[in-house]
Each structure stands twice: as structure tokens, then as C-alpha cells.
Amino acid sequence: MEHPLRVGIKLSQDAPIESYRAIWQIADEARFDHCWAMDHLASIGGIGDDRPIFDGWELLAGMATATKHVRIGLLVTGITYRNPALLAKIATTVDHLSGGRLEFGIGAAWAANEHEMYGISGLDHRVGLFSEGLQIIRSLWTEERTNFNGRYYQMSNAVANPKPIQRPYPPIWVGAGGPAMIKLTARHADVWNISGSAAGEVASATTLALQLDEACAAIGRDPQEIRRSVQLPAGGDPSEIIERVQAYAEAGFTEVIIMLSGGNMPTNSDPVNTAAMLAEQVLPALRGWAPQPTTEESQS
């Protein structure tokens, strides 16, 4: 199963709301495949935790109404921040606001400082919360009533109407890097977003991708059903960005998100102009380009 290369753009933090609006417009007009924000309550990375950051889901609601074409999402929403019924309702609302363009990115959360400063519980049980929470969300999106009696969550005859526009539900992107989350990715994800230090190099990303393949094989799932995604920090050299994107795509990561802020990268000094450069020089060069088949694939 071959997947085409799709390219997205992401602005996460440390920027005024006018920059977000401008980048959403660039993403929509240039026909990027997707446009992203992130779900944190405090800024992350080397800039510290006190820089400006907006609520991710409300950014998505704004993005949904400000754009017409580009698909939208969070990489990724943390399960510990919201009850899964609330998260399912918020996501459904954004799917309707966007006319069915939501990509549902979800992960187990990790930022200890946020949980400590805001008194958010559950970080020690985040993998279990993720497993149960995602089961509940999928049920609320597809069943008329949801009953669930788990270790962490209980639902009793729960309703969730309307259902998402996308059926059976928006594509599920799981952010994962550890063994337990890789197993859950194999079971639940439409797209795997590689997280952690392994994403920083093609070789380490490929090694972790093999672990996902093994996890899929263990449950009888075709690993090619799961698209692989990676987030790459934007630089100033269009040729270098194109080469990096192509290198990851050749390794099987065909959903590539170019970041203007977030993670451990320094916030781009002029994210709007950088987004325009990506739209004018990088995206056109990647359109029509396809990863070359491996020797094994070409002989099959």
C-alpha cells in the first residue's frame, strides 16, 4: 500500500494571534495538505514555560472557520487534560465547523511541569488513561450509547450527538515513541506521529518504525495501513528543507509537518515570511515528487 507525500505546516507558540491568522491563510491558499497547532497550557522547549501560547482546540476552531481547503489538527492533544467525553465533543464540533477537515491527533501527554503547576493528575497513569480514553472517544463517535467500566473512566448510557461529519470518525493520529504507546498505535492509529528523540534522525526514526511493524504483526494488522508522520523544524534554506523532507519520505514517513515553532526548536524569528517561503519554494518542489521504491519493492 503506497501513500503519497503530504506536507503540512505548524505554528505552535510564542507568536501573536495575527501571525496564526496569516499562516492559516498561507496554508489554505498554497494548498498545504494540513495545518497544525499544539495542545499545551504553557510554552515548551528552550524558550521556557512563560512565553505566549493559546489554547490549541480554540485555535483549531478559528482555523476551521478561517480556511476552506486545508485539513487541520493538533499534534497532539494530551489525554490527561480533558475528560474523554469532553474531548470527543470538542473534536466533533471542530469537525463540523471545518466541514469534515479534522485530523484527530492524540497522545498520552508528557509535560510534567504543566501537570505540577496546574494540579492536573494522571501523568503517572497516562498510558492507561490514553488506552481507555481513546476507546471511549471512538465509541462516542460511533455508537448511540456508550457504557464503559474501566480502571480510570466510567461511562453510563452516555450519548454524544451529533456524530462527526467524517465517518466513522476523523483520522486518528497517535503520537508515540515508547514501547507501550507503540503497541497502542498499532492497534488504534490511522497515522503514527513519531515522538521523542528518535524523530531527530532518519536512521533512528526508521529503527522505531520497525518496532511499529513488529507490533502490527503481533496483532495481525498490516503495518502499511498506518501512515507515518514526522515533524521537522523549518530552516532558512529551501533546498535543505526539501532534501530533509525527501529523506524522511524515502524512509516511509509520508506525512511531513514543517514546524515554525514548538518542540525544542527556537521559535522562528519571522514565522509568516518563513511560511510564505515554504509555500513559494518548498511546497511546489515537493508536489509531484514521490519516494522511490526500494529494491525489494521494485522486484515484487
N, C-alpha and C positions, 0 to 999 in steps of 0.2 A: 504494500500500500504506500504510494508516494504522496507526499504532502508538499504543496507549493510553498515557496518562501513568502512569508507575510511579515511586514515591517510595521512596528508601532513606535510611538514617541511618548515620553513620560516626563511630566513636571510634578514634583512631589512636595517641595517645601522651600522655605526661605525666599519667597517671591510675593509681590503684591498681587491682588486678585486680577488686576489689569493684565498682568503677564499670562495668567492662566487663560483668560478670555482670548488673548491674541494667539496663543499657541493652539487652543482648540480650533480657532478659525483656520489657522495654517494647516493643521492636521486634516480638517474636513475638506478644504479647498484643494489640497495637494493629493487627496485620496490616500493618505496613510491607511493601512488596514485597521489599526486600532490606536486608541489614545488612552492614557492611563494616569491615575493618581495613586496615592498610597494611603494606608489606613493606620495612622499613628496619632497619638494625642500630644506628643512632644517631638521636637525635631531629633533626628538621629545622625550618627556619624561624627566625624571630627569637628563639626561646627558646634557641638554641644547640644543641650536639650532645650535651650531657651529662645531659639530662633522662631520666626513666624511659621505657623503651619495651620491649615484649615482642615475641617472635618472632611474625610475622604468621601463619604456617601453623599454629603450635600454638594461637594464639588461635582460628583457624578450626576446628580440631579440637574445642576446648572449646565454641565456638559451635554446632557441629553437634550435639553431644550435649545442650546446654542448651536447644535450641529444637526446635520441631516443624513450624513453618509457614514462617517467613521464609526466603528464599533468602539465601545467604551468599557472600562473596567478598573478595578483596584488590584494592584499586585503588592500584597494580598490583604484581604480583610482578616483580622485576627478573631478567632472563635471566642476568646476569653472576654472580649469587650461587650458582647451583647448576647442576650438570650437567643437561642436559635430561631424561635418563632418570630421575634422582632427582626432578626436579620433576614429571614425569609420574606417578611412583609416589606421591608425596606427595598430589598433586591427586586421584588415583584413590581413595586412602584416605579423604580428606575427603568425596569424593562418596558413598562407601559409608557413612561414619559419619552423614552427613546424610540418607540415604535419597534421594539424587539431587537435592540442592538447591544444588549448587555452581555459581557463576558464575566462570569462569576468567579473571581479569584479568591481563594480562601486558604488559610493556613492556621497553624496551631498557636501563633503569637510567640514572641521571644523576648521583648524588651523589658527586662527586669526593673529598670528604673521607672518606667511608666506604671507598672503594677504596684511598685512600692509607694510612689508619690501620690497616686490616686486611690490607693487602697483597693485595687482590683485583685480579686482572688482567682485561684485556679491555675497559676502558671506551673505549679508542681505536677498538675494532672492534665496538662494541655493536650497530650496525645489522646487520652481517653475522652476528654471533652470534645476534641475535634471529631473523633470517630462517631460518638453518639450524636453530636450536633449536626453533622452532615447527613446522617441517616434521617434525622427529624426533618431537616430542611427539604430533602428530596421527597419525603412522604407528604409534607405540607403542600408541596408544589404539584403533586400528582394524585393524591387521594382526597376523597371528600371529607373524611375524618381521620385524624391521627391519634393513635394510642401508643404510648411508649413508656416503658418502665425500666429505666436504666440505672446505672450507678450514680450518674450525675444529673440527669434530666428525667422528668416525668411529664408526659402529656396525656390528658384525659379527654377523649372525644373532641379533639381540637380541630377547629375549622380554619381555613385560610383561603379566602376568596377576595378578589379574583385570582385565578392562576396566572402564571407568567404568559406573555404572548408566545414566547418560544416554547415549543413542545418537544419532548416532555418537560424540558426546563432549559434555561440558558447553559451554554457550555461551561463545564466546571474546570477551572484551572487550580491545581493544588501546588502550593509552594512547599517544597520538601528537600531535605538534604540528609537527614538521619535515617538509619535503618527502619525504625518503626513507621515513620512517615512515608518512606519509600514503599513499604508494603501497603499502606492505605492508599497511596497514589495508584498503585497497580490495580486496586480494587475499584476505586471510585472516579478517577480523573479522566476527563477528555483531553486535558493538556497538563503536562508536568512543567512547572516552572522551577528550575534548579536554583537552590538557595545555598547560602554559605560560601566558604572559601573555594569549594570545588568549581564554582562558576567562573572563577577568575582566569583559568587557563583551559584551552581546548582539550588537552590531554586528560586533566583531572575531571573535566565535565564528561568526557567520553567514558572514563572509568566508572563514574557514578551512573551513567546511562546504562551500562552493562548490568549493574545491580538492579535497576528497574526491569530490565529484560528478564532477569532471573526471577524476580518477584512475580512478574506476569506469568512466566512459565509455571511457577509453583501453584497458581490458581487456575491454570488453563486458559489464560487470556492472551490473545495475540498482542504482543507489545507494540506492533505497528498501529494499533487502534489509538494509541496515546501520542499526541503530538508533543514535541519537546520544545521548551522555550527558554530563553536566556535574556537577561538584562545586561546591556553593555553601556558604560559611560561614554557620553559624546566627547570627542576631541575636536580640535580645530582644523584638522587636515582631512578633507573629504576622501581622498584616496586611501588613507589609513583606515578610516571608518569602514569604507566599502570592503577592504581586504579582511578586516576583522569579522564583519558580518558574514562574508562568504566562507571564511574558515569555519565558523561555527555551523553554518548551514551545511557545509560539506560533511561535518561530523554528525548531522542529523537534527540539529537544532534549527527548525524551520520557522519558528515564531520568535522573532528577534525584536526586542524593545530597546530603543536608544534612549538613555536617561539624560535628562538635563539637570537633575538634582536627585538626591536620595542616596541611600546606601552609605558607603564610606568615601564616595567621590566628593570633591569640593563642589559646592553649588556653582553652576555656570555663571560667569560674570554678566553675560547678556543672553539669557535663555531664548528670548524672542528672536534675535538675529541668528542665533545658532540653529533654532528650529527652521528658520527661513532657509539657511544654508543647507540643512538636511533635505528640505523639500525641493530645493532647486538643483542640488548637485549629487546628493547621495541616493535619494529615492529613485530618480529616473534611471540611474545606472544599475540599480538592482531589479528594476522591472524587466521581466522577460528573461532574467538570468535564472538558471536552475542548477541545483547541485548536480555534479557529475556522478553517475552511478559507479559504485565500487566494482572491482574486477569480478567479484563473486556475483554481483547483481547483473552485470553485463553479460555473463555467461549463462545465466539462468533462463 
